[in-house]
Amino acid sequence: MGKNKDISQDLCERIVELHNQGLGYRKISAQLCVPIASVGTIIRKWKCQNTTLSKPRTGRPRKINDCAAQKLVRTVVQRPQTTREELKDDLKASGIEASKHTISRALRREGLCSCTPRRTPLLQKRHVKARLKYANMGWQEVELPTSWGVLRGKSWGRGSKKILGVHGWLDNANTFDGILPLLECDCTFVSLDLPGHGKSDHFQNGFIYDPRSYVGSIKKAVEALGWKKFTYVGHSMGAVVGILYCSIFKDDIDCFISIDIIKPWSIKAADYASNMLKYFQSYFDNEKKCSLPPIVYSKQELISKVISGSRNSLDVAAASVLLERGAVSSKDGSGYLLTRDLRAKTYFVGFYSFEAWVAFAEAIACPILIIKAKDGHVYESSENYVVMRAAFERNCRLYRYLELPGTHHLHMLHPVPVAQAINAFLGDCTELAGPSHSELHQCVKKKDDDLVDRSDNSSSVEGNENHYCKNEAADEADDDDVDADDVARPSIANSDVLG
């Protein structure tokens, strides 16, 4: 006999009646000429549903049966990158025709979801354009000879605007690889390896690694580049060095950009001696270790070491970027060696008091942008940070303070918002472009001299009138001083402050 759907309702009821009378499946099958399997199906259905009627279906049968669905699940679990097109071909080879949407629905019923990865997450068209320009241009290695050795770094672009990037403690020039392709200005960007870092030469014996020696090295590098004016971009220790450099060599700087540093810690004068003792003990200890055979690390060990050294502010990808320049293969090929000077590992202490750092900040006259990570490193109390920020703002031509989500290395992990902040700031600086602070004072002095000369050469007036003219000229010179200050230093009330 055929399928159970061909069995009449009367026959189904007769099968149930004989079953209730005590007959077995075989006797019922022989008596009514119905297959034993059909008899068993009808009786089980009656026991379960208390009826032999066939209920209507909810829709057409599924193209992908349970067996085929389990095969899809196994394939996707073993190879998560499998596409729906590949799954469609696999089903077709098994004799099942199913669309991509049908495959997606079958996987969702099994608790699996398909997804389409973004080609370039979170990037807009202008970012793509900037990255293509960056890819076509490429990095070029730079060597800058100095009196003690060679500073190395890498340069990108040939624009008229000069930008110098200075990395943080124990990092290297690769730290700005993420934000550089997102910068919109036409510039020449040089990312520098500080002495004892990356590919730069190590200091000779007797030299001390601390921010003051880095300031001198950067000045030598700028002279070797032949730059007259440039924008200083510093991260962490590089920004600490930047505070010193921008306050000392004011005429070199167009703008100052600090990433996750407002100021380093500072110690009281009474604690200078004990802290300096600890510093030199650690420094001399590392100096002795330099004479020992270097430690060979595996790649995974190096990555873990760099991440833990950053207090987990780096991820695996960012740590790998830094190690591309910060490590080399060992001679026997068994692992990797760090290129940095062990003496640079000695963590420098606060050589200046809090009042000194405030004075350094007040001495900076160029536009300032401070980008602070919300989950970044903290070196001072919030009250001292407020005082320091006010000191930065006091005498500079333009001041911006911005807090962005991220850790200490936010410019590597989240380059897009950092680059957007820098682009907006550099655009504001372009609109603010004008004579430098020293040029303004020279202009005012020249006006004063001209006014005095004109009053002295005036022979057609009598003594009292001549005296009156000289006083008037002096008053005019005072007015010129006020106007010059207004131009050089806009009032805090009129400046835009973010954050």
C-alpha positions as CSV (number, residue, x, y, z in Angstrom):
1,M,0.0,0.0,0.0
2,G,1.1,3.6,-0.5
3,K,1.7,6.4,2.0
4,N,-0.5,6.8,5.1
5,K,-2.1,9.9,3.5
6,D,-3.9,7.4,1.1
7,I,-5.4,5.5,4.0
8,S,-9.1,6.6,4.5
9,Q,-10.3,7.9,7.8
10,D,-12.7,4.9,8.2
11,L,-9.7,2.5,7.8
12,C,-7.7,4.5,10.4
13,E,-10.6,4.3,12.9
14,R,-10.9,0.5,12.2
15,I,-7.2,0.0,12.9
16,V,-7.6,1.8,16.3
17,E,-10.7,-0.3,17.1
18,L,-8.9,-3.6,16.5
19,H,-5.9,-2.4,18.5
20,N,-8.3,-1.6,21.4
21,Q,-9.7,-5.2,21.1
22,G,-6.2,-6.5,21.8
23,L,-4.9,-7.4,18.4
24,G,-1.3,-6.9,17.6
25,Y,0.3,-5.0,14.7
26,R,0.8,-8.1,12.6
27,K,-2.7,-9.4,12.9
28,I,-4.2,-6.0,12.1
29,S,-1.9,-5.6,9.1
30,A,-2.8,-9.1,7.8
31,Q,-6.6,-8.6,8.4
32,L,-6.8,-5.1,6.8
33,C,-4.0,-5.4,4.2
34,V,-2.1,-2.4,5.6
35,P,1.7,-2.3,6.1
36,I,2.8,-2.9,9.6
37,A,4.7,0.4,9.6
38,S,1.6,2.3,8.7
39,V,-0.4,0.5,11.4
40,G,2.2,1.5,14.0
41,T,2.3,5.1,12.8
42,I,-1.5,5.4,13.0
43,I,-1.6,3.8,16.5
44,R,1.2,6.0,17.9
45,K,-0.5,9.1,16.5
46,W,-3.8,8.1,18.1
47,K,-2.0,7.5,21.5
48,C,-0.2,10.9,21.3
49,Q,-2.9,13.1,19.8
50,N,-6.0,11.1,20.7
51,T,-7.1,11.4,17.0
52,T,-6.2,9.9,13.7
53,L,-7.0,13.1,11.7
54,S,-4.2,14.7,9.8
55,K,-3.7,18.3,10.9
56,P,-3.0,20.9,8.2
57,R,0.6,22.0,7.6
58,T,1.8,25.5,8.5
59,G,3.5,25.9,5.1
60,R,5.5,24.1,2.4
61,P,8.1,21.7,3.5
62,R,11.5,23.1,4.3
63,K,14.1,22.7,1.5
64,I,16.9,22.2,4.0
65,N,16.0,19.1,6.1
66,D,17.4,18.4,9.6
67,C,20.3,16.3,8.2
68,A,21.4,19.0,5.7
69,A,21.0,21.7,8.5
70,Q,23.4,19.7,10.8
71,K,25.9,19.5,7.9
72,L,25.8,23.3,7.5
73,V,26.4,23.8,11.2
74,R,29.4,21.5,11.2
75,T,30.9,23.3,8.2
76,V,30.4,26.8,9.7
77,V,31.7,25.7,13.1
78,Q,34.9,24.2,11.6
79,R,35.4,27.1,9.1
80,P,33.7,30.3,10.4
81,Q,34.9,32.3,7.3
82,T,32.8,30.1,5.0
83,T,30.5,32.3,2.8
84,R,26.9,31.6,2.0
85,E,27.9,31.1,-1.7
86,E,30.2,28.2,-0.7
87,L,27.4,26.7,1.5
88,K,25.0,27.0,-1.4
89,D,27.4,25.0,-3.7
90,D,27.8,22.3,-1.0
91,L,24.1,21.9,-0.8
92,K,23.8,21.8,-4.6
93,A,26.3,19.0,-4.7
94,S,24.0,17.1,-2.2
95,G,21.0,17.6,-4.5
96,I,19.4,20.4,-2.5
97,E,18.7,23.8,-4.2
98,A,18.5,26.6,-1.7
99,S,19.0,30.4,-1.8
100,K,21.4,32.3,0.4
101,H,18.5,33.7,2.4
102,T,17.2,30.1,3.0
103,I,20.7,29.1,4.2
104,S,20.8,32.2,6.6
105,R,17.4,31.3,8.1
106,A,18.5,27.7,8.6
107,L,21.7,28.8,10.4
108,R,19.7,31.3,12.6
109,R,17.4,28.5,13.7
110,E,20.5,26.7,14.9
111,G,21.7,29.8,16.8
112,L,24.3,30.9,14.2
113,C,24.3,34.3,12.5
114,S,26.0,35.3,9.3
115,C,27.7,38.7,9.1
116,T,29.3,40.9,6.5
117,P,32.6,42.5,7.7
118,R,33.3,46.1,6.8
119,R,36.0,46.7,4.3
120,T,37.5,49.6,6.3
121,P,35.6,50.1,9.6
122,L,34.7,53.6,10.8
123,L,36.5,55.3,7.8
124,Q,34.8,57.9,5.6
125,K,35.6,58.6,2.0
126,R,38.0,61.4,2.9
127,H,39.9,59.0,5.2
128,V,40.2,56.4,2.4
129,K,41.5,59.1,0.1
130,A,44.1,60.2,2.7
131,R,45.2,56.6,3.2
132,L,45.6,56.0,-0.5
133,K,47.7,59.1,-0.7
134,Y,49.7,57.8,2.2
135,A,50.1,54.4,0.6
136,N,51.4,55.9,-2.6
137,M,53.8,58.2,-0.9
138,G,55.3,55.7,1.7
139,W,57.8,56.2,4.5
140,Q,61.5,57.0,3.9
141,E,64.2,56.3,6.4
142,V,66.0,59.4,7.8
143,E,69.5,59.7,9.3
144,L,70.5,62.8,11.1
145,P,74.1,63.0,12.2
146,T,74.9,64.8,15.5
147,S,78.0,65.4,17.5
148,W,77.5,62.2,19.6
149,G,76.0,59.8,17.0
150,V,73.2,59.4,14.5
151,L,69.5,60.0,15.2
152,R,67.2,58.0,12.9
153,G,63.6,58.2,12.1
154,K,61.3,58.1,9.1
155,S,59.8,60.8,6.9
156,W,56.6,61.0,4.9
157,G,55.5,63.7,2.5
158,R,57.1,66.7,1.0
159,G,54.7,69.5,2.0
160,S,55.7,72.9,3.1
161,K,54.3,72.4,6.6
162,K,56.9,70.7,8.8
163,I,55.7,68.4,11.6
164,L,58.0,66.5,14.1
165,G,56.6,63.5,15.9
166,V,58.3,62.4,19.2
167,H,57.3,59.1,20.8
168,G,56.9,58.1,24.4
169,W,59.1,56.3,26.8
170,L,60.6,53.0,25.3
171,D,58.4,53.4,22.2
172,N,59.7,54.4,18.8
173,A,58.9,56.3,15.5
174,N,56.2,53.7,14.5
175,T,53.9,55.2,17.2
176,F,52.4,57.7,14.7
177,D,51.7,55.2,11.9
178,G,48.0,55.1,12.6
179,I,47.2,58.8,12.6
180,L,49.5,59.9,9.8
181,P,47.5,58.7,6.8
182,L,44.5,60.5,8.3
183,L,46.1,63.9,8.5
184,E,44.6,66.3,5.9
185,C,47.3,68.9,5.7
186,D,50.0,68.9,3.0
187,C,53.1,68.4,5.2
188,T,56.5,66.8,5.7
189,F,56.1,64.6,8.8
190,V,59.3,63.3,10.4
191,S,58.8,60.7,13.2
192,L,62.0,60.5,15.3
193,D,63.6,57.8,17.3
194,L,65.0,59.4,20.4
195,P,68.5,58.4,21.5
196,G,68.6,54.8,22.7
197,H,65.2,54.0,21.1
198,G,64.3,52.3,17.9
199,K,67.0,52.6,15.3
200,S,68.8,55.6,16.7
201,D,72.4,55.3,18.1
202,H,72.8,54.8,21.9
203,F,74.4,57.5,24.0
204,Q,78.0,57.0,24.7
205,N,79.1,56.0,28.2
206,G,78.7,58.9,30.6
207,F,75.7,60.3,29.0
208,I,72.4,60.4,31.0
209,Y,69.0,59.6,29.5
210,D,66.4,62.1,30.7
211,P,64.1,64.7,29.1
212,R,66.8,67.4,29.2
213,S,69.2,65.4,27.1
214,Y,66.4,64.6,24.7
215,V,65.7,68.3,24.3
216,G,69.3,68.9,23.1
217,S,69.1,65.9,20.8
218,I,65.9,67.2,19.2
219,K,67.5,70.6,18.7
220,K,70.4,68.9,16.9
221,A,68.0,66.9,14.7
222,V,66.0,70.1,13.8
223,E,69.3,71.8,12.8
224,A,70.3,68.8,10.7
225,L,66.9,68.9,8.9
226,G,67.3,72.6,8.2
227,W,63.9,73.5,9.6
228,K,63.2,77.0,10.8
229,K,59.6,76.5,12.0
230,F,57.8,73.3,12.8
231,T,54.8,71.8,14.6
232,Y,55.8,69.6,17.6
233,V,53.6,66.5,18.2
234,G,54.5,64.4,21.3
235,H,53.1,61.4,23.0
236,S,53.7,60.7,26.7
237,M,57.4,61.3,27.4
238,G,57.7,62.9,24.0
239,A,55.1,65.5,25.1
240,V,57.1,66.1,28.4
241,V,60.1,66.8,26.3
242,G,57.9,69.0,24.1
243,I,56.9,71.2,27.1
244,L,60.6,71.9,27.8
245,Y,61.5,72.4,24.1
246,C,58.6,74.7,23.3
247,S,59.3,76.9,26.3
248,I,63.1,77.1,25.6
249,F,63.2,77.3,21.8
250,K,60.1,79.4,21.3
251,D,61.0,80.7,17.8
252,D,61.3,77.1,16.4
253,I,57.7,76.2,17.2
254,D,54.5,76.9,15.2
255,C,52.2,74.7,17.3
256,F,52.5,72.2,20.1
257,I,50.3,69.1,20.3
258,S,50.4,66.9,23.4
259,I,48.9,63.4,23.5
260,D,47.9,62.1,27.0
261,I,50.3,64.3,29.0
262,I,49.5,67.5,30.9
263,K,52.6,67.2,33.1
264,P,54.8,64.5,34.6
265,W,54.9,64.0,38.3
266,S,57.1,66.4,40.4
267,I,58.6,65.9,43.8
268,K,59.3,68.2,46.7
269,A,62.8,69.7,47.1
270,A,63.3,67.9,50.3
271,D,62.9,64.5,48.5
272,Y,65.3,65.4,45.6
273,A,68.4,63.7,47.1
274,S,66.7,60.4,48.0
275,N,65.0,60.1,44.6
276,M,68.1,61.0,42.7
277,L,70.0,58.3,44.6
278,K,67.4,55.7,43.5
279,Y,67.6,56.9,39.9
280,F,71.4,56.7,39.7
281,Q,71.5,53.3,41.4
282,S,69.1,52.0,38.9
283,Y,70.9,53.7,36.0
284,F,74.3,52.2,37.0
285,D,72.7,48.8,37.5
286,N,71.3,48.9,33.9
287,E,74.7,50.1,32.7
288,K,76.3,46.9,34.0
289,K,73.6,44.8,32.4
290,C,74.5,46.3,29.0
291,S,77.8,44.4,29.1
292,L,76.0,41.0,29.5
293,P,74.7,38.9,26.6
294,P,71.3,40.2,25.5
295,I,68.2,38.2,26.2
296,V,66.6,36.4,23.3
297,Y,62.8,36.5,23.3
298,S,60.2,34.7,21.2
299,K,57.8,36.9,19.3
300,Q,54.9,36.1,21.7
301,E,57.1,36.8,24.7
302,L,58.0,40.2,23.3
303,I,54.4,41.1,22.5
304,S,53.4,40.2,26.1
305,K,56.3,42.1,27.5
306,V,55.4,45.3,25.5
307,I,51.7,45.1,26.5
308,S,52.4,44.6,30.2
309,G,55.1,47.4,30.1
310,S,52.4,49.8,28.7
311,R,50.1,48.9,31.7
312,N,47.8,47.2,29.1
313,S,47.3,50.3,27.1
314,L,48.4,48.5,23.9
315,D,46.8,45.6,22.2
316,V,48.5,42.8,20.2
317,A,48.3,44.7,16.9
318,A,49.7,48.0,18.3
319,A,52.5,46.1,20.2
320,S,53.5,44.4,16.9
321,V,53.7,47.7,15.1
322,L,56.1,49.1,17.7
323,L,58.2,45.9,17.6
324,E,58.7,46.2,13.9
325,R,61.1,49.0,14.7
326,G,62.0,48.1,18.3
327,A,63.3,44.5,17.8
328,V,65.6,42.6,15.4
329,S,66.2,38.9,14.8
330,S,69.0,37.3,16.8
331,K,72.1,36.2,14.8
332,D,71.3,32.5,15.1
333,G,67.6,33.1,14.2
334,S,66.3,31.6,17.5
335,G,64.3,34.7,18.5
336,Y,64.4,38.5,18.8
337,L,66.4,41.1,20.5
338,L,65.2,44.5,21.7
339,T,67.1,47.4,20.1
340,R,66.6,50.0,22.9
341,D,69.4,50.9,25.3
342,L,68.9,49.4,28.7
343,R,70.1,52.7,30.3
344,A,67.1,54.4,28.8
345,K,64.9,52.0,30.7
346,T,65.7,53.7,33.9
347,Y,62.5,55.7,34.6
348,F,63.4,59.4,35.0
349,V,62.1,61.1,38.1
350,G,60.6,64.6,38.4
351,F,63.7,66.7,38.2
352,Y,61.6,69.9,38.5
353,S,59.2,71.2,41.1
354,F,55.5,71.7,40.4
355,E,56.1,75.5,40.3
356,A,58.8,75.0,37.7
357,W,56.5,73.0,35.4
358,V,53.9,75.7,35.7
359,A,56.5,78.3,34.7
360,F,57.5,76.2,31.7
361,A,53.8,76.0,30.6
362,E,53.4,79.8,31.0
363,A,56.5,80.4,28.9
364,I,54.9,78.7,25.8
365,A,53.4,81.3,23.5
366,C,52.5,79.1,20.4
367,P,49.1,77.5,19.9
368,I,48.6,74.4,22.1
369,L,46.4,71.3,21.7
370,I,46.2,68.8,24.6
371,I,44.5,65.5,23.9
372,K,43.9,63.6,27.2
373,A,42.8,59.9,27.2
374,K,39.9,59.3,29.6
375,D,41.4,56.1,30.7
376,G,45.0,57.2,30.4
377,H,47.8,57.4,32.9
378,V,47.5,59.9,35.8
379,Y,50.6,61.5,37.3
380,E,49.2,64.3,39.4
381,S,46.1,65.3,41.4
382,S,43.2,66.8,39.5
383,E,43.8,70.1,41.3
384,N,47.3,70.3,40.0
385,Y,46.1,69.4,36.5
386,V,43.7,72.4,36.6
387,V,46.5,74.7,37.6
388,M,48.7,73.3,34.9
389,R,46.0,73.7,32.2
390,A,45.5,77.3,33.3
391,A,49.2,77.9,32.9
392,F,49.2,76.5,29.4
393,E,46.3,78.8,28.5
394,R,47.7,82.0,30.1
395,N,50.1,83.2,27.4
396,C,49.5,81.0,24.3
397,R,47.8,82.4,21.1
398,L,45.3,79.5,20.9
399,Y,44.4,76.8,23.4
400,R,42.5,73.6,23.0
401,Y,41.9,70.9,25.6
402,L,40.1,67.7,24.5
403,E,39.3,64.5,26.4
404,L,38.8,61.4,24.2
405,P,37.8,57.8,25.1
406,G,40.7,55.4,25.2
407,T,43.9,54.3,27.0
408,H,47.3,55.9,27.1
409,H,48.1,54.8,23.5
410,L,44.7,56.1,22.2
411,H,46.5,57.5,19.1
412,M,47.4,53.9,18.1
413,L,44.2,52.1,19.1
414,H,41.7,54.8,18.1
415,P,43.5,57.0,15.5
416,V,40.4,58.4,13.8
417,P,39.1,60.7,16.6
418,V,42.7,61.8,17.4
419,A,43.4,62.7,13.8
420,Q,40.1,64.6,13.5
421,A,41.1,66.7,16.6
422,I,44.5,67.4,15.2
423,N,43.1,68.3,11.7
424,A,40.6,70.8,13.3
425,F,43.3,72.3,15.5
426,L,45.8,72.8,12.6
427,G,43.0,74.3,10.6
428,D,42.4,76.9,13.4
429,C,46.1,77.6,13.5
430,T,46.2,78.3,9.8
431,E,43.5,80.9,10.2
432,L,45.4,82.4,13.1
433,A,48.7,82.6,11.2
434,G,50.5,85.9,11.7
435,P,53.7,87.4,12.9
436,S,55.6,85.6,15.7
437,H,55.8,86.9,19.3
438,S,59.4,88.2,18.7
439,E,58.5,89.8,15.4
440,L,55.7,91.7,17.0
441,H,58.0,93.1,19.7
442,Q,60.6,94.1,17.1
443,C,57.8,95.9,15.2
444,V,56.7,97.7,18.4
445,K,60.3,98.7,19.2
446,K,60.8,100.1,15.7
447,K,57.6,102.2,16.0
448,D,58.8,103.6,19.4
449,D,62.2,104.6,17.9
450,D,60.5,106.3,14.9
451,L,58.2,108.3,17.2
452,V,61.0,109.5,19.4
453,D,63.2,110.5,16.4
454,R,60.3,112.5,14.9
455,S,59.8,114.3,18.2
456,D,63.5,115.1,18.6
457,N,63.8,116.5,15.0
458,S,60.8,118.8,15.4
459,S,62.5,122.3,15.5
460,S,59.5,124.4,14.6
461,V,58.0,124.2,18.1
462,E,59.1,125.8,21.3
463,G,60.4,124.0,24.4
464,N,57.1,123.4,26.2
465,E,55.4,122.3,23.0
466,N,58.4,120.0,22.2
467,H,58.2,118.5,25.7
468,Y,54.4,117.9,25.1
469,C,55.1,116.2,21.8
470,K,57.6,113.8,23.4
471,N,55.2,112.8,26.1
472,E,52.5,112.3,23.4
473,A,54.9,110.1,21.4
474,A,55.6,108.0,24.5
475,D,51.8,107.6,25.1
476,E,51.4,106.4,21.5
477,A,54.2,103.9,22.0
478,D,52.4,102.6,25.1
479,D,49.3,102.2,23.1
480,D,51.2,100.3,20.4
481,D,52.5,97.9,23.1
482,V,48.9,97.1,24.2
483,D,47.8,96.5,20.7
484,A,50.7,94.2,20.0
485,D,49.8,92.1,23.1
486,D,46.2,92.0,22.1
487,V,47.3,90.5,18.8
488,A,49.8,88.1,20.2
489,R,47.7,86.9,23.1
490,P,43.9,86.9,22.7
491,S,42.1,87.1,26.0
492,I,41.0,83.8,27.7
493,A,37.4,84.9,27.5
494,N,37.5,85.0,23.7
495,S,39.3,81.7,23.2
496,D,37.5,78.5,22.5
497,V,38.3,75.7,25.0
498,L,37.2,72.2,24.4
499,G,36.8,69.5,27.1
